[in-house]
Amino acid sequence: MRRSTREILIKRAFMATAVTSLAVLALIMVFLFMEGLPAFSFVSVKGFLLGMDWYPTDEANPAYGILPLIVASGAVTALSSLVAIPLGVMTAVYLAEIASPRVRAVVKPIVEMLASLPSVVIGFFGMVVMAPFLQEFLDIPVGLNLANAALMLAFMSVPTIASVSEDAIYAVPRELKEASFALGATHLETLARVTIPASLSGIGTAVILGMSRAIGETMVVLMVAGGAAVIPDSLWSPVRPMPASIAAEMAEAPFRGHHYHALFATAMVLFLVTLCFNILADNISHKHSQTGSASL
């Protein structure tokens, strides 16, 4: 077989794979909207998004307001990001610019291994170890709460943020750092004013990916968030984010019933939020992209 023929076949195979992936994603999205949009025939968009009560199984007076679920998802994601972003970025800076090659060779695989931990393992740790510890140490009524969920999601997000950010920092052209040193800048000044600004594209993408994983995580928040569909008034309040509600109730919802369509509508909201995160990550990636370096 000629080389040109092999290249054409390989090109078509890659094209077919890409088209198949896009088609599958498009079909999933179409199915999601087909099953979710009928929910707005028995509840208004405003009542659905801004409603304070979520009682879809009440036969006499069902309520389909998901505002507590949205607030819970936002609160858990925000709190986990406050912990995960500084830790992840600082870990990446240390591995890429400060750690010795021997330390980096040991720590880097460990960080990547932590990123591959199953979410059910992290959820089990939060439920069996962290929840009793928080309940006893802080003297609170229940250890399954907003703070516990945020800590577990931060634990999940740190390896992802650190790994992607470290690759972005490590890829900064050497000439940029050498030019900074040649002008008399210290290592810390070079990190703050050259290396990190030059890698903002990758760091921003890593942060958004970490937040997307946090807001879309199901098993951890299902196990450690507490499961109360109310707006939290403190860090120790049980909450019920959108993924947890979908996972907990979909199996018991009557097929094509109101509860079923309301859960799919909730999934639509979650999908749109995640889509916005991905679009934001893409914009950050292009806005701060490093096109190269000039050298003799």
Secondary structure as the mmCIF struct_conf table of DSSP 4:
data_model
#
loop_
_struct_conf.conf_type_id
_struct_conf.id
_struct_conf.beg_label_comp_id
_struct_conf.beg_label_asym_id
_struct_conf.beg_label_seq_id
_struct_conf.end_label_comp_id
_struct_conf.end_label_asym_id
_struct_conf.end_label_seq_id
HELX_RH_AL_P HELX_RH_AL_P1 ARG A 3 GLY A 36
HELX_RH_3T_P HELX_RH_3T_P1 LEU A 37 SER A 41
TURN_TY1_P TURN_TY1_P1 PHE A 42 PHE A 42
BEND BEND1 VAL A 43 VAL A 43
HELX_RH_AL_P HELX_RH_AL_P2 VAL A 45 LEU A 50
BEND BEND2 MET A 52 MET A 52
STRN STRN1 TRP A 54 TYR A 55
TURN_TY1_P TURN_TY1_P2 PRO A 56 THR A 57
BEND BEND3 GLU A 59 ASN A 61
STRN STRN2 ALA A 63 TYR A 64
HELX_RH_AL_P HELX_RH_AL_P3 LEU A 67 VAL A 93
HELX_RH_PI_P HELX_RH_PI_P1 TYR A 94 ILE A 98
BEND BEND4 ALA A 99 ALA A 99
HELX_RH_AL_P HELX_RH_AL_P4 PRO A 101 ALA A 115
TURN_TY1_P TURN_TY1_P3 SER A 116 SER A 116
BEND BEND5 LEU A 117 LEU A 117
HELX_RH_AL_P HELX_RH_AL_P5 SER A 119 PHE A 125
HELX_RH_PI_P HELX_RH_PI_P2 GLY A 126 MET A 130
HELX_RH_AL_P HELX_RH_AL_P6 ALA A 131 LEU A 138
TURN_TY1_P TURN_TY1_P4 ASP A 139 ASP A 139
BEND BEND6 PRO A 141 PRO A 141
BEND BEND7 GLY A 143 ASN A 145
HELX_RH_AL_P HELX_RH_AL_P7 LEU A 146 TYR A 170
TURN_TY1_P TURN_TY1_P5 ALA A 171 ALA A 171
BEND BEND8 VAL A 172 VAL A 172
HELX_RH_AL_P HELX_RH_AL_P8 ARG A 174 ALA A 182
TURN_TY1_P TURN_TY1_P6 LEU A 183 GLY A 184
HELX_RH_AL_P HELX_RH_AL_P9 HIS A 187 THR A 190
HELX_RH_PI_P HELX_RH_PI_P3 LEU A 191 THR A 195
HELX_RH_AL_P HELX_RH_AL_P10 ILE A 196 ALA A 198
TURN_TY1_P TURN_TY1_P7 SER A 199 SER A 199
HELX_RH_AL_P HELX_RH_AL_P11 LEU A 200 GLY A 216
HELX_RH_AL_P HELX_RH_AL_P12 MET A 219 VAL A 224
BEND BEND9 ALA A 225 ALA A 225
STRN STRN3 GLY A 226 GLY A 226
BEND BEND10 VAL A 230 VAL A 230
BEND BEND11 ASP A 233 SER A 234
TURN_TY1_P TURN_TY1_P8 LEU A 235 TRP A 236
BEND BEND12 SER A 237 SER A 237
STRN STRN4 VAL A 239 VAL A 239
HELX_RH_AL_P HELX_RH_AL_P13 MET A 242 GLU A 249
HELX_RH_3T_P HELX_RH_3T_P2 MET A 250 GLU A 252
BEND BEND13 ALA A 253 ALA A 253
HELX_LH_PP_P HELX_LH_PP_P1 PRO A 254 PRO A 254
TURN_TY1_P TURN_TY1_P9 PHE A 255 ARG A 256
BEND BEND14 GLY A 257 GLY A 257
HELX_RH_AL_P HELX_RH_AL_P14 HIS A 258 LYS A 287
TURN_TY1_P TURN_TY1_P10 HIS A 288 HIS A 288
#
